[in-house]
Amino acid sequence: MSRENFVSNTLSRKRFQEILHLFHQSTQQLGDDRNKIKIVTYDDRKLVVKSFKTPNFINKIAYRFFRKSKAARSYYNAQYLVKNNIGTPSPIAYLEQFSGVGLQESYYVSAYAAHDFTYREITNDEELQDKVNILQQFSKFMFDMHDAGIYFLDHSPGNTLIKKDGNNYHFSLVDLNRMKFYNIPYEDRLKNFERLSPKKWMYEVMGTAYARLSDEDAHTTIETMWKYTIEFQKAFHKKKRVKHKLKGIFNRTR
């Protein structure tokens, strides 16, 4: 026996089905190695549709009976961000499709957020101008997010979209299914910067700005941010080396 769970404040199930039809026809796919993300235009409005990878057997059961699916978490987390004036594409709807075993397919639809670049370009694009100003404004964005009790677990460089508006920058978070909500201690706040860049000068700018907003010591703030970043970088590259070795072993035994 199969069933569906559809949630939206603005769309009927029929209109959502029309959006899914456009999704399956669309060739405008955004980069993601696990899930399918496509841009569609519906009623003259640009939307982003994310189809999550079918979960493994254990998670199929877990997402049916014990915890919210990634699609549901994306929707409700986005609502929380919007409620607290933290930039993110407006959530529109999500759909879960269940089989007898558990969750089979799930989709999340949001508005498309126009942007000029992502946080990643601050690190990688040598031509990008005004980096210090961007990082200072980004630090204020992070401060406001943390003050709202939001800890973004997938806070990687590609998950912050940035739109330039004169000398001001607007930030929008995407890929929202992994978040925690609590009264965040200062050290946890600094740890939340760990994935963003391997360049210390960026942490010197962000740490100085964040410490000023928090009325904390700038030197301690910068060094704590950098400590967590180094730990993350070491673990990340170790994991990559292990995966590379295992892939080599697997290829030799084929």
C-alpha positions in Angstrom: 0.0 0.0 0.0 1.4 3.5 -0.9 0.5 6.9 0.4 1.6 10.5 0.0 2.1 13.4 2.3 1.9 16.8 0.6 2.3 20.1 2.5 2.0 23.7 1.1 0.5 27.0 2.2 0.3 28.3 -1.3 -0.1 25.5 -3.8 -2.8 22.9 -4.5 -1.7 19.3 -5.1 -2.7 19.6 -8.7 -0.5 22.7 -9.3 2.4 20.9 -7.5 2.0 18.0 -9.8 2.3 20.4 -12.8 5.5 21.7 -11.3 6.8 18.1 -10.9 6.0 17.5 -14.6 8.1 20.5 -15.5 10.9 19.2 -13.3 11.1 15.9 -15.0 11.2 17.6 -18.4 13.7 20.3 -17.4 17.4 20.1 -18.4 18.5 23.0 -16.2 20.1 20.9 -13.5 22.2 22.4 -10.8 25.3 20.7 -9.5 24.7 18.0 -6.8 26.2 14.5 -6.7 23.5 12.9 -4.5 20.2 14.7 -5.4 18.6 16.2 -8.5 18.1 19.9 -8.4 16.4 21.7 -11.3 15.2 25.2 -12.2 11.7 25.4 -13.6 9.4 28.3 -14.6 5.8 28.1 -13.5 3.2 30.9 -13.8 6.1 33.2 -14.9 7.9 32.4 -11.6 11.3 30.8 -11.4 11.3 27.9 -8.9 13.9 25.4 -7.7 12.8 21.8 -7.3 14.9 19.3 -5.4 14.4 15.6 -5.7 16.1 13.7 -2.9 17.9 10.5 -3.5 15.9 7.4 -2.5 17.1 6.5 1.0 18.6 3.2 2.0 16.4 0.6 3.7 16.9 1.7 7.2 16.3 5.4 6.5 13.2 4.5 4.4 11.7 3.2 7.7 13.2 5.9 9.8 11.7 8.7 7.6 8.3 7.1 7.7 8.0 6.4 11.4 10.7 8.2 13.5 12.0 11.4 12.0 11.2 14.0 9.4 12.5 13.4 5.8 15.0 15.7 4.3 12.3 17.3 2.2 10.2 18.1 5.3 13.1 19.4 7.2 14.1 21.7 4.3 10.6 23.1 4.2 10.2 23.7 8.0 13.7 24.9 8.5 13.2 27.4 5.7 10.0 28.6 7.4 11.9 29.1 10.6 14.6 31.1 8.8 12.0 33.3 7.1 10.2 33.9 10.4 13.5 35.1 11.9 14.5 37.3 8.9 17.4 35.1 7.9 17.9 35.0 4.1 16.8 31.9 2.3 14.7 31.2 -0.8 11.0 31.2 0.2 9.7 27.7 0.9 6.7 26.7 -1.2 5.9 23.0 -0.8 7.2 19.4 -0.2 5.9 16.0 -1.1 6.7 12.6 0.4 5.7 9.4 -1.4 5.7 6.2 0.7 5.6 2.5 -0.2 4.8 -0.3 2.2 8.4 -0.4 3.3 8.8 3.4 3.9 9.8 6.6 2.1 10.4 6.2 -1.6 10.5 9.6 -3.2 10.6 13.1 -1.8 10.6 16.6 -3.3 11.1 20.1 -2.0 10.2 23.3 -3.9 11.3 26.8 -3.1 11.5 30.1 -4.9 14.6 30.8 -7.0 17.0 33.2 -5.2 18.7 35.5 -7.7 22.4 35.8 -6.8 25.6 37.0 -8.2 28.0 34.5 -6.6 28.3 32.1 -3.7 30.6 32.3 -0.7 33.0 29.9 -2.5 34.0 32.7 -4.9 35.4 34.8 -2.0 38.0 32.0 -1.6 38.5 31.0 -5.2 37.9 34.0 -7.5 40.9 36.2 -7.6 39.0 38.8 -9.7 36.2 39.3 -7.1 36.3 42.8 -5.6 35.3 44.1 -2.2 36.1 40.9 -0.3 36.7 42.5 3.1 33.4 44.3 3.0 31.6 41.1 1.9 33.1 39.2 4.8 32.3 41.9 7.4 28.7 41.9 6.2 28.6 38.1 6.2 29.8 38.1 9.8 26.8 40.2 10.7 24.6 37.8 8.9 26.1 34.9 10.9 25.7 36.8 14.1 22.0 37.4 13.5 21.6 33.8 12.5 23.2 32.6 15.7 21.3 35.1 17.8 18.1 33.5 16.4 19.3 30.1 17.7 20.1 28.7 14.3 23.2 26.4 13.9 23.7 25.4 10.2 25.3 22.0 10.1 25.9 22.1 6.3 27.5 25.5 6.4 29.8 24.9 3.4 30.9 27.6 0.9 28.4 26.6 -1.8 25.4 26.9 0.5 25.5 30.7 0.9 24.2 32.7 -2.1 25.2 36.3 -2.3 23.5 39.2 -4.1 25.2 42.5 -4.5 23.2 45.7 -4.0 25.4 48.7 -4.3 27.8 48.5 -1.3 25.5 46.1 0.4 25.3 42.3 0.1 22.3 40.0 0.8 22.9 36.4 1.9 20.6 33.4 1.4 21.2 29.9 2.8 20.3 26.8 0.8 20.5 23.0 1.4 18.7 23.4 4.7 17.8 19.9 5.9 20.6 19.7 8.5 20.1 22.4 11.2 20.0 22.6 15.0 18.0 25.2 17.0 19.2 26.1 20.5 20.7 28.8 22.6 24.2 28.7 21.0 27.3 29.2 23.2 30.0 31.5 21.9 32.4 28.6 21.1 29.8 26.7 19.2 29.1 29.8 17.2 32.8 30.1 16.2 32.9 26.4 15.3 30.1 27.0 12.8 32.6 28.9 10.6 34.9 25.9 10.2 33.8 24.7 6.7 33.9 28.0 5.0 37.5 28.6 3.9 41.1 27.3 4.2 42.5 30.8 4.2 43.3 32.4 7.6 43.1 36.0 6.4 39.4 35.5 5.9 39.0 34.4 9.5 40.9 37.4 10.6 38.4 39.6 8.9 35.3 37.6 10.0 36.7 37.0 13.6 37.3 40.7 14.1 33.9 41.7 12.9 32.1 38.9 14.8 34.0 39.6 18.0 33.0 43.3 17.8 29.3 42.4 17.4 29.6 40.0 20.3 31.6 42.2 22.6 34.3 39.5 22.8 38.1 39.5 22.4 39.1 39.6 18.7 42.3 37.7 19.0 40.7 34.8 20.9 37.8 34.7 18.5 40.1 34.5 15.4 42.3 31.8 16.9 39.3 29.7 18.0 37.7 30.0 14.6 41.0 29.0 13.0 41.6 26.1 15.4 38.2 24.5 14.4 39.0 25.2 10.8 42.3 23.4 10.9 40.7 20.4 12.7 38.0 20.3 10.0 40.5 20.5 7.2 42.6 17.7 8.6 39.6 15.4 9.1 38.3 16.3 5.6 41.5 15.5 3.8 42.1 12.3 5.8 38.6 11.2 4.8 39.4 11.9 1.1 42.6 10.0 1.3 40.9 6.9 2.8 38.1 7.0 0.2 40.8 7.3 -2.5 42.6 4.2 -1.2 39.5 2.2 -0.8 38.5 3.1 -4.4 41.9 2.0 -5.6 41.6 -1.3 -3.7 38.1 -1.9 -5.1 39.3 -1.1 -8.7 42.2 -3.6 -8.4 40.0 -6.4 -7.2 37.4 -6.0 -10.0 
